[in-house]
Protein backbone atom coordinates (compact mmCIF):
# COMPACT_ATOMS: atom_id res chain seq x y z
CA UNK A 1 0.00 0.00 0.00
CA UNK A 2 1.44 3.33 -1.05
CA UNK A 3 0.84 6.10 1.50
CA UNK A 4 1.71 9.68 0.67
CA UNK A 5 3.67 11.56 3.29
CA UNK A 6 1.17 14.41 3.23
CA UNK A 7 -1.81 12.15 3.93
CA UNK A 8 0.01 10.35 6.73
CA UNK A 9 1.13 13.59 8.40
CA UNK A 10 -2.38 15.06 8.08
CA UNK A 11 -3.94 11.99 9.68
CA UNK A 12 -1.31 11.96 12.42
CA UNK A 13 -2.19 15.56 13.26
CA UNK A 14 -5.90 14.79 13.38
CA UNK A 15 -5.24 11.79 15.63
CA UNK A 16 -3.07 13.82 18.01
CA UNK A 17 -5.80 16.48 18.23
CA UNK A 18 -8.41 13.79 18.98
CA UNK A 19 -6.23 12.24 21.70
CA UNK A 20 -5.53 15.67 23.21
CA UNK A 21 -9.21 16.60 23.26
CA UNK A 22 -10.14 13.19 24.72
CA UNK A 23 -7.79 13.97 27.63
CA UNK A 24 -9.43 17.39 28.00
CA UNK A 25 -6.23 19.27 27.26
CA UNK A 26 -5.89 22.55 25.42
CA UNK A 27 -3.07 23.03 22.94
CA UNK A 28 -1.40 25.26 25.52
CA UNK A 29 -1.64 22.64 28.27
CA UNK A 30 -0.19 19.94 26.01
CA UNK A 31 2.58 22.28 24.87
CA UNK A 32 3.42 23.13 28.48
CA UNK A 33 3.55 19.42 29.40
CA UNK A 34 5.84 18.78 26.41
CA UNK A 35 7.97 21.88 27.00
CA UNK A 36 7.44 23.01 23.41
CA UNK A 37 5.71 26.10 22.00
CA UNK A 38 1.92 26.05 21.59
CA UNK A 39 2.39 27.08 17.97
CA UNK A 40 4.29 23.86 17.37
CA UNK A 41 1.36 21.77 18.64
CA UNK A 42 -0.93 23.70 16.32
CA UNK A 43 1.36 23.16 13.34
CA UNK A 44 1.56 19.43 14.09
CA UNK A 45 -2.22 19.12 14.37
CA UNK A 46 -2.73 21.06 11.12
CA UNK A 47 -0.01 19.06 9.32
CA UNK A 48 2.06 22.15 8.64
CA UNK A 49 5.27 20.48 9.86
CA UNK A 50 6.76 17.00 9.84
CA UNK A 51 7.61 16.63 13.51
CA UNK A 52 10.44 14.63 15.01
CA UNK A 53 10.32 11.32 16.84
CA UNK A 54 11.64 13.17 19.90
CA UNK A 55 8.60 15.47 19.87
CA UNK A 56 6.22 12.55 19.32
CA UNK A 57 7.68 10.86 22.40
CA UNK A 58 7.14 14.06 24.42
CA UNK A 59 3.53 14.22 23.20
CA UNK A 60 2.92 10.55 24.04
CA UNK A 61 4.36 11.04 27.52
CA UNK A 62 2.20 14.13 28.08
CA UNK A 63 -0.89 12.21 26.93
CA UNK A 64 0.11 9.26 29.16
CA UNK A 65 0.10 6.80 26.26
CA UNK A 66 2.64 4.58 24.53
CA UNK A 67 4.32 6.33 21.57
CA UNK A 68 3.04 3.60 19.23
CA UNK A 69 -0.54 4.68 20.04
CA UNK A 70 0.14 7.97 18.26
CA UNK A 71 0.57 6.00 15.03
CA UNK A 72 -2.47 3.76 15.54
CA UNK A 73 -5.04 5.42 13.29
CA UNK A 74 -6.89 4.75 10.07
CA UNK A 75 -5.96 6.76 7.02
CA UNK A 76 -8.73 8.96 5.68
N, C-alpha and C positions, 0 to 999 in steps of 0.2 A: 504494500500500500504506500503510495507516494503522498507525503504530507508536506504542504508548503510551510516554510518557516513562518510566514505572516499569519496563516490560519492557526498554527500551533500557538504562537505567542499571543494572539488575540484570545484564544480559548483559555490559555493559562491565566491571562489577566481577568477574564470573566470569572473563572473558578476562584481565584484569590479573592476577588470582591465578594463572591457568594460566601466563602468561608469566613471572611472578616465580618460580614453583616450577620452571619449565623451566630458568631461569638458576641455580637452586640458592640463591636468596636468601630470607632470612627477611623478615617484615614489617619488623623493626627495621633490617635491613641496607638494604632499599630506602628506608625512611624516612630513614636517615642519608645515603644517597646523594642523596636529593632535598631534604635539609634541611627536612623537615617532620616533624611528630610521628607516631609509630607508630600512634597511635589514628586518625589521619586516613587512613592506608593501610587500616586495618581497616574504617573506615566506608565508604570507597570500594568495597572488595571486597565488603562486605555490602549495598551499595546504600542506605546510610543517609543519604548526602549526594549532592548533585549537584555534582561538583567543577568547578573552573575549567579553562579551556584552559591557563592558565599551569601549573597543577599537572600536567595531562596531559603537557605538554612536559617537565617535570622528570622524570616517571615514564619517559617514552620515552627520554630521555637516559640515565637511570640503568640502563635495561634494554638500552641500546645498540641501539635500533631507531628507525625513522622514526616520528614521531607518528601518521601515517596507519595504521600497523600496529596501533595500539591500537583502532582502529575497524573493523578487518577481522575480523569474527566473524559467525557465523550466529545469528539470533535463535532462542531456544528457548522 
